Amino acid sequence: SNQRLITFISLFVLGISSQVVQAWMVREFLVVFYGNELSLGAVFGSWLIWIALGSLAVIWLREWRWVQQPSRGLSVILLSLPLLLLIQIVATRGIRRVLDTPSLEMVPLGELFPSVALLTLPAALALGLAFPLACKALRASEPGSIVRGISWLYVVEAAGALLGGVLFTFVFIQWLGMWQGLGLLSLVLAITAWRLNPQKMTAVAAGALGLLGMLLLLTPVNQAIQTRLESFRFQSLQPGLSLLDAVDTRYGNVAYAAFGDQISMLRDGRIVASFPQREAIEQTAAYVYAQSENAQRLLLFGGFAGGLVAELLRYPLQHIDLVLQDRQAFDRLQPYLTAQHRVTLEDPRLQLHFVDSRRYLGGLDEQPYDLVLTLDQAPT
């Protein structure tokens, strides 16, 4: 029946949404907690707990009206998910202020775990409610045994989650960004909710959400929100720096900030390079070059922004292969490069490779290097 098909479509869309919401929240936590991987364990653990409790809540509250009318309850979840995500993002970006944790300090575990649990609650609990409600909606449209139908609901939701991961990596992050992506997601959820429960109240709410989605997707509103919330988060992470630019790439959040005449590059909230630092870079380059007598060919993974590559090229080298995996972050660095950086890029001895480090190593021929430096953050 038509209602049965719409139920399957709703769960497919929720599968996509759940993966996108979870991925966004993981990235938010990595920034505000300075890439602390313990926060990832807290996120996934809390996520599973809230989903389980949401599913159990449908059983405990089976006499409630929204459970007795599963299509209506499911449409409410579809409509509320973008707003819940927005609330969670704002709350996550302000959590360090609430905890009164000084910048540059790690949040203590006794505060980190309960904070993450509370911040993941809204969307995870809503998604936990969704699957049993979809099962009840399927049963209402399909009298008799629905074992096969529920099995297909699992398959459809899993397929949606798989597609959500692909879309997040190659569309939302690569082309749309957070707020345009949220606009597109809101539009899809609004249409799905309206088709699932085409009643007046649902139509009004879906229309409002769809309008909000179009504003985020098609107008400069998304950029204004992005700028304000990025500054709001950055002030709690690095209050002594002035934010110049920030971008979310496939590899994480990258920001550029100024302190006087010095520019710093930050990845997931932490400073990974600053320039110019002439004396420090001269000492580092001298130390590095001394590790291999008469080194001629060097392979570097990262290290361009800090100025080490430029300083090494002052030595009698024949060739440097520089592997940078994040092309988008490199492009955003261009307006802040020093004169020495720009001269370095024109040096024929330097060859840039924008590729994953492991893929580059896997494609190497037998040409030896005298020295190999790994200056990127360790892969996790």
ZAMARGU-4260 file (C-alpha; in steps of 0.2 Angstrom, whole numbers, plus 5000, padded with zeros to 4 digits):
<rodrens>
0) 5000/5000/5000 | 5005/5018/4998 | 5006/5020/5017 | 5018/5005/5018 | 5029/5013/5005
5) 5030/5029/5014 | 5035/5021/5030 | 5049/5012/5021 | 5054/5029/5013 | 5053/5037/5030
10) 5065/5025/5038 | 5077/5026/5024 | 5078/5045/5026 | 5080/5043/5045 | 5094/5031/5041
15) 5103/5044/5031 | 5099/5058/5044 | 5106/5047/5058 | 5122/5045/5050 | 5124/5063/5045
20) 5119/5069/5063 | 5131/5057/5071 | 5145/5062/5060 | 5142/5081/5063 | 5142/5078/5081
25) 5158/5068/5081 | 5167/5082/5072 | 5160/5095/5084 | 5166/5085/5099 | 5184/5083/5091
30) 5185/5101/5090 | 5179/5107/5107 | 5188/5093/5116 | 5204/5096/5105 | 5204/5079/5096
35) 5203/5069/5112 | 5199/5052/5106 | 5191/5047/5123 | 5177/5059/5118 | 5173/5047/5103
40) 5171/5032/5115 | 5159/5043/5125 | 5150/5049/5110 | 5147/5031/5103 | 5143/5024/5120
45) 5130/5037/5124 | 5123/5036/5107 | 5119/5018/5108 | 5112/5020/5126 | 5100/5033/5121
50) 5094/5024/5106 | 5091/5009/5116 | 5081/5019/5129 | 5072/5027/5115 | 5066/5010/5109
55) 5061/5004/5126 | 5052/5020/5129 | 5039/5015/5115 | 5036/5000/5125 | 5035/5008/5142
60) 5023/5022/5135 | 5013/5011/5123 | 4997/5019/5129 | 5002/5036/5125 | 4993/5045/5110
65) 5008/5047/5100 | 5013/5029/5101 | 4995/5024/5097 | 4996/5034/5081 | 5014/5029/5075
70) 5013/5038/5059 | 5010/5054/5068 | 5024/5051/5080 | 5036/5046/5067 | 5032/5062/5057
75) 5035/5073/5073 | 5053/5064/5074 | 5056/5068/5056 | 5051/5087/5058 | 5061/5089/5075
80) 5077/5081/5070 | 5085/5097/5061 | 5080/5108/5076 | 5087/5095/5088 | 5104/5095/5078
85) 5104/5114/5079 | 5102/5114/5097 | 5115/5101/5100 | 5128/5110/5089 | 5125/5127/5098
90) 5126/5118/5115 | 5142/5108/5110 | 5151/5124/5104 | 5147/5133/5121 | 5150/5118/5133
95) 5168/5124/5138 | 5160/5140/5144 | 5147/5130/5154 | 5161/5119/5162 | 5172/5134/5164
100) 5187/5124/5157 | 5201/5136/5153 | 5207/5136/5134 | 5221/5124/5130 | 5216/5113/5144
105) 5208/5096/5142 | 5191/5093/5149 | 5193/5082/5164 | 5185/5064/5162 | 5173/5067/5176
110) 5165/5081/5166 | 5168/5075/5149 | 5158/5059/5150 | 5142/5067/5157 | 5143/5082/5146
115) 5144/5071/5130 | 5130/5060/5137 | 5119/5075/5138 | 5124/5083/5122 | 5120/5067/5112
120) 5103/5064/5121 | 5091/5074/5110 | 5094/5067/5093 | 5099/5049/5098 | 5084/5047/5109
125) 5073/5053/5095 | 5081/5041/5083 | 5079/5027/5096 | 5060/5030/5096 | 5059/5030/5077
130) 5062/5012/5073 | 5048/5004/5084 | 5036/5017/5079 | 5040/5013/5061 | 5036/4995/5065
135) 5019/4999/5073 | 5015/5010/5057 | 5020/4995/5046 | 5008/4984/5056 | 4994/4996/5055
140) 4996/4996/5036 | 4999/4978/5034 | 4987/4967/5045 | 4994/4949/5049 | 5012/4944/5051
145) 5024/4958/5048 | 5040/4948/5052 | 5046/4950/5034 | 5041/4968/5034 | 5051/4972/5049
150) 5066/4963/5042 | 5065/4974/5027 | 5064/4989/5038 | 5081/4985/5045 | 5088/4983/5028
155) 5081/4999/5022 | 5088/5009/5038 | 5105/5001/5036 | 5105/5006/5017 | 5100/5024/5022
160) 5114/5025/5035 | 5127/5018/5022 | 5121/5031/5009 | 5121/5045/5023 | 5140/5041/5026
165) 5144/5043/5008 | 5134/5059/5006 | 5141/5066/5021 | 5159/5064/5015 | 5157/5068/4997
170) 5143/5080/4996 | 5139/5088/5013 | 5157/5092/5018 | 5165/5093/5001 | 5152/5104/4993
175) 5138/5111/5004 | 5146/5113/5022 | 5137/5111/5038 | 5123/5124/5036 | 5118/5121/5018
180) 5119/5103/5021 | 5107/5105/5036 | 5096/5115/5024 | 5095/5101/5012 | 5092/5088/5025
185) 5078/5099/5033 | 5069/5100/5016 | 5070/5081/5013 | 5064/5078/5031 | 5049/5090/5029
190) 5043/5083/5013 | 5044/5065/5020 | 5035/5070/5036 | 5021/5078/5026 | 5019/5063/5015
195) 5019/5051/5030 | 5006/5061/5039 | 4997/5073/5027 | 4986/5082/5041 | 4984/5100/5043
200) 4996/5103/5058 | 5010/5092/5050 | 5008/5101/5034 | 5010/5118/5042 | 5025/5112/5052
205) 5033/5104/5037 | 5030/5120/5027 | 5039/5130/5040 | 5054/5118/5041 | 5055/5117/5022
210) 5055/5136/5021 | 5069/5136/5034 | 5078/5123/5024 | 5077/5133/5008 | 5084/5149/5017
215) 5099/5139/5023 | 5102/5131/5007 | 5099/5145/4994 | 5102/5161/5003 | 5117/5170/5012
220) 5109/5166/5029 | 5119/5150/5030 | 5136/5160/5029 | 5130/5172/5042 | 5126/5158/5054
225) 5142/5149/5050 | 5153/5165/5054 | 5144/5169/5070 | 5144/5151/5077 | 5162/5148/5072
230) 5168/5164/5081 | 5157/5159/5096 | 5166/5142/5097 | 5184/5149/5093 | 5183/5161/5107
235) 5182/5147/5120 | 5196/5137/5112 | 5209/5151/5108 | 5203/5167/5116 | 5220/5175/5113
240) 5219/5174/5094 | 5209/5183/5081 | 5200/5171/5069 | 5204/5175/5051 | 5196/5160/5042
245) 5189/5142/5046 | 5183/5128/5035 | 5177/5110/5037 | 5186/5098/5026 | 5185/5080/5024
250) 5200/5079/5036 | 5192/5089/5050 | 5190/5108/5055 | 5204/5119/5050 | 5206/5137/5055
255) 5218/5151/5053 | 5221/5165/5066 | 5232/5179/5070 | 5242/5185/5085 | 5250/5201/5081
260) 5260/5198/5065 | 5260/5179/5067 | 5248/5167/5059 | 5243/5151/5067 | 5235/5136/5058
265) 5223/5126/5069 | 5217/5109/5066 | 5202/5103/5077 | 5205/5117/5089 | 5223/5114/5092
270) 5238/5125/5085 | 5248/5114/5073 | 5259/5127/5065 | 5263/5145/5067 | 5273/5157/5056
275) 5284/5167/5055 | 5296/5159/5068 | 5313/5162/5060 | 5324/5157/5074 | 5315/5141/5079
280) 5313/5135/5061 | 5332/5138/5057 | 5336/5127/5072 | 5324/5114/5067 | 5330/5113/5049
285) 5348/5112/5054 | 5344/5098/5066 | 5334/5089/5053 | 5347/5091/5039 | 5361/5084/5051
290) 5352/5068/5053 | 5358/5062/5036 | 5375/5067/5029 | 5374/5076/5012 | 5356/5072/5010
295) 5350/5076/4993 | 5332/5069/4991 | 5319/5072/5005 | 5301/5066/5007 | 5290/5076/5019
300) 5273/5073/5025 | 5266/5090/5030 | 5276/5104/5037 | 5273/5117/5024 | 5264/5130/5034
305) 5276/5131/5048 | 5290/5136/5036 | 5301/5121/5038 | 5301/5116/5019 | 5306/5134/5015
310) 5321/5133/5027 | 5326/5116/5021 | 5327/5123/5003 | 5341/5134/5008 | 5352/5119/5010
315) 5360/5111/4994 | 5346/5098/4991 | 5342/5091/4974 | 5323/5087/4977 | 5309/5088/4990
320) 5293/5078/4988 | 5280/5086/4999 | 5264/5076/5002 | 5249/5086/5008 | 5233/5076/5010
325) 5221/5091/5013 | 5221/5102/4997 | 5206/5112/5003 | 5216/5118/5019 | 5231/5122/5008
330) 5220/5133/4996 | 5213/5142/5011 | 5231/5145/5017 | 5236/5155/5002 | 5231/5173/5007
335) 5241/5172/5023 | 5258/5165/5015 | 5274/5175/5018 | 5285/5181/5004 | 5297/5166/5009
340) 5282/5154/5007 | 5278/5160/4990 | 5296/5159/4984 | 5297/5141/4990 | 5282/5137/4979
345) 5291/5143/4964 | 5307/5133/4968 | 5309/5119/4955 | 5316/5107/4968 | 5300/5106/4977
350) 5286/5095/4971 | 5269/5095/4979 | 5258/5079/4980 | 5240/5081/4986 | 5236/5063/4991
355) 5233/5052/5006 | 5250/5048/5014 | 5248/5030/5014 | 5242/5030/4996 | 5257/5039/4990
360) 5269/5027/4999 | 5260/5013/4991 | 5263/5020/4974 | 5282/5023/4976 | 5295/5016/4964
365) 5312/5011/4969 | 5319/5029/4970 | 5327/5030/4987 | 5326/5045/4999 | 5340/5051/5010
370) 5328/5057/5023 | 5309/5055/5027 | 5300/5067/5039 | 5282/5064/5045 | 5276/5080/5051
375) 5257/5078/5049 | 5246/5072/5064 | 5246/5054/5066 | 5232/5045/5057 | 5218/5038/5069
</rodrens>
